[in-house]
Amino acid sequence: MLKSIYAVLAFLFFTFSFSQNTITLKGKVIDEATKLPIESATVYISSVKDSSVVDYTITDKFGKFNFKIKKIDKPVYLKISFISYEDFKVNLKDVSADQDFDVIALKEAAKNLDEVVIKSEAPPIRIKKDTLEFNASSFKVRPDANVESLLKQLPGVEIDAEGKITVNGKEVNQILVNGKPFFDKDGKIALQNLPSDIINKVQVSDTKTTKEEKTGQAATSNNASINLTIDEKKNKGFFGKVMAGAGSDKRYESSGLANYFKNKTKISVLASSNNINSTGFSMDEIFDNMGGGRSSSVWMNSDGSFGINGRRFGGGSGITRSNMVGINYSDQWAKDLESSGSYFFSNTNSENVNRTNQTNLLPSGNFSTNSTSKTLDERFGHNVNFELEYKIDSLTSIVFEPKFSKATGTYKSNSSQISRDNVDALLNESTSDNSSESDSNNFSNRLTFTRSFKKKGRFLSISAFNENNKSTDENKIQSNTIFYQGTEPDDSRNQLGITNNITDNFNTDFEYSEPITDSLQVKVGTNVRLDKTIRKLNTFDFDGIENEYSLENDLLTMRTSSSTKTVTPRSGIEWNKSKFRVSFDLGTNIIKFDNNSDYLDVKTNLSKDYLLPYISSSFNYRFTKAQSVWLSYNYDYDMPSATQILPIEDLSNPLNTIVGNQNLDLNKYHSLYLNFSNYDYATRSGYGFYSGGNFYTSQVVSSTTFDADRKRTTTYENVSGTSNYWFGFYMNKTIKKDLHTFKYGLRLNNNGNESKGFTDGEMFSSKTLSISPRANFTYEYGELFTINPTYSYTFNKTDFTNYVVNSASNFTHKVNVQVTNYWPKNWIFGNDFGYTYNSNIAEGFKKDFYLWNTSLSYSFFEKKLMAKVKVYDVLNQNLSSTRTITATSIRDEENIVLKRYVMFSLTYKLEKFGAKEKKPSNRFMW
């Protein structure tokens, strides 16, 4: 009790002491001519001596501002900036007493252009009509920090442990450099590798499609896009980093990135090689390529794989060795012709050992399946993408976006499984030894033509998209399956299966918009789509006499094809006002669905026609510059696959025979989404909530029957009344006092679904709810010390009907603390310590573990060289144990993971720009 009283007294003393040194500066900003208040004007204080920014705020919807800052005993400027207005500036000899500036009137600039700014000193933040712009030099980061570190300093920007970026609650799905992709629009390479000191502006806007960009339409997406503009002084030169490291247990890592920028011409080359589950392109000062931990490269998945341009690299679970080389290029070939593109070569080799215990839920009683497997997966990939934009004139443009990828791979697997009923009676067991070789080629292209007219809101858009994929898999199977309870004969196979898949998708879209008034326009359009898939499976049994796979197996040889032709005429309206935007499109999907098969010399043709409504709508209302709400509704559908709808048997799995149902209907569902966000730049605090879901009127589900040996026969049925939904809440706040920075955030995520299906002829249903609260806190003391504790809790519960088990649940606790010390000079000592607890996991699976990563680095030779030693998994406790609860099973799984290693590395940095580098002058001085 006494300790609590002392703590309260200490807090009150600190608050009182700080308040004695706090000065309040307030006022109101209005338009000189109209006398109306100006919302979101930037008000900031800068030093007269060196122009460094001391503090800033933003006016509210009443035009008012209020500074609470510490006393300043030197001359400063109070400055006010707003787009299309002349800047206001007043000289203050010091800031030693409260001051009310009353009403400050801004004079409109000579040219009232919405997107033209009269050249002057850039304020820390500028809020334009549809763009939020940060002046990078106004936000203090460490001298060698990357762009990701800069983004973390920006108000309203959050980057979570998985690397997802949100700005004022909107998820960022595109990051560009000078308006062009840097290797990929995902942008993670730019965030991890570009130095922050070359960035001039960080511009945030709603993500637009190519059509919306070129025609000036408002964004129909609720995602955000970040554009990083490079400082003109740094846009001509060469810079990069190379790193090499060797460690214990034959661990190694190496990576390099070289950039050549010259105005519009930008060439970047990167390379990486390591065997620590990393892409190798995360070059921060602390943990960089320590893959598999919470401080690993933000663009890796939790299973050790990673993605570029929408393609996944790496073998997934297990331990991955990866090699990669890539080049990115962008340039302006002529006055009206711009280009950008990239090429990647990748090679990954993944090894994994898996152990799984699964409880399978049945109305008559459960049975369990225990399995183990060892896998080796090696893949080679080539990925090329290009973008060419030609501006025919100021109102007309053509954008050409081709992509090509080629992937080859080999896969080997050795596995065994055994199933027992609830009284431990043996049902079946199997062993298999498989190997496969695969080869796939994919080409896609998008061509977009847009023509705007002088009348605002009138435009014509024509786009064409195609995607063509061919793949071949040769799979050698040696398996033996034994059944113990029923009359099913044992199954022994020594086969070669050759599968050829061909997929072709073509999509053409036409849209014309005509304005009715300045704010209202009508649109008409048509979409024509063709989707076709062909699958050929040829299976050959092993001929012991000829010693080759030459005996054709008719039961496992088939050809199927599926094609969908869709024509969607539509019309709609769009209403744009200063406070809100409404968009509504209505049409009809005219669908012809054809499926064919050739199996056991029997040809089956199945053709169906559908007429379905097309509905797409959204509503966006902006209460203030900081507060907005987004609501959208869509009606959508999915087609069943050929396997689901063609009435033929698929016997490829000895434990599961699949038979299609020719009477299947489509998946039909309503999609809803709601988002509210509020961020106050004056107080550097924000909050918001979101909710959404898909509600099915018809959904294709499995219908499975089990025999006495628990061998399955699966077909498909339609059900209604199923759904998946989500909702959440978040809040965050930043407090700065002198050298002290406090950041805290709370987030609550909830997911749920209601599933239905059939087991042994009885309908089952399950209702799943997942609740995940998360709290994080960060304290920074200048450039010397940072501590970041986080805690997250996840609770999952599933309720079942028509099963012996009524419900199943589990929860996890995750606690993580990152501590980084930047003292003494040139030294960096970082520690990342975490604890994970997983409840209700099966016996024999460890429930909890600690993961501690540590790193110590030293910079020398004018900070061009950095030597580092780091230890991954200091306590040697890392593991991967997971529980997954579905509508039909409870699955506990364990995979091998990286264990403790020590790594020594050396990093060399090179910078050579056309102009002499100057020390940043416009930095916050907290």
Protein Blocks (a to p, Z undefined) as FASTA:
>chain_A
ZZmmmmmmmmmmmmmmmmmmpccdddddddfklopacehiacddddfklopafbdcdddf
kopacddddddfbdcddddddehiacdddddfbacbccdekjadddddfblcfkbccddd
ddfbdcdfklccddfklpccdfkbcfklmmmmpghiacdfkopaceehiacfbdceehia
ehianlmmmmmmmcfklpfbdcddddddfklmmnopacfbfbdcddddddfklmgccddd
ddddddehhiacddddddddehjbccddddddddehpghlaccfklmmmghiakbcfkbc
fkopaceehiaedjheajdddddddddddddfbfklccdddddddddddddddddddddd
dfkbpcddddddddddddddddddddddddfblmbccddddddddddddddddddddddd
fkopafbdcdddddddddddddddddddddddfbghiacddddddddddddddddddddd
ddfklmcdcdddddddddddddddddddddddddfblmbccddddddddddddddddddd
ddfklopafbccfklgccddddddddddddddddddfkbccddddddddddddddddeeh
iacddddddddddddddddddfblmbccddddddddddddfklmmccddfkbmkbccddd
fkbccddddddddddddddfklopacdddddddddfbdcdddddddfkopacddddddeh
iacddddddddddddehjbccddddddddddddddddeehiacdddddddddddddddde
hjlbccdddddddddddddehiablbdcddddddddddddfbdehiacdddddddddehi
aehiafbdcdddddddddeehhlaccddddehklopaccddddddfkbccdddddddddd
ddddddddddddfbdcdddfbbcdZZ
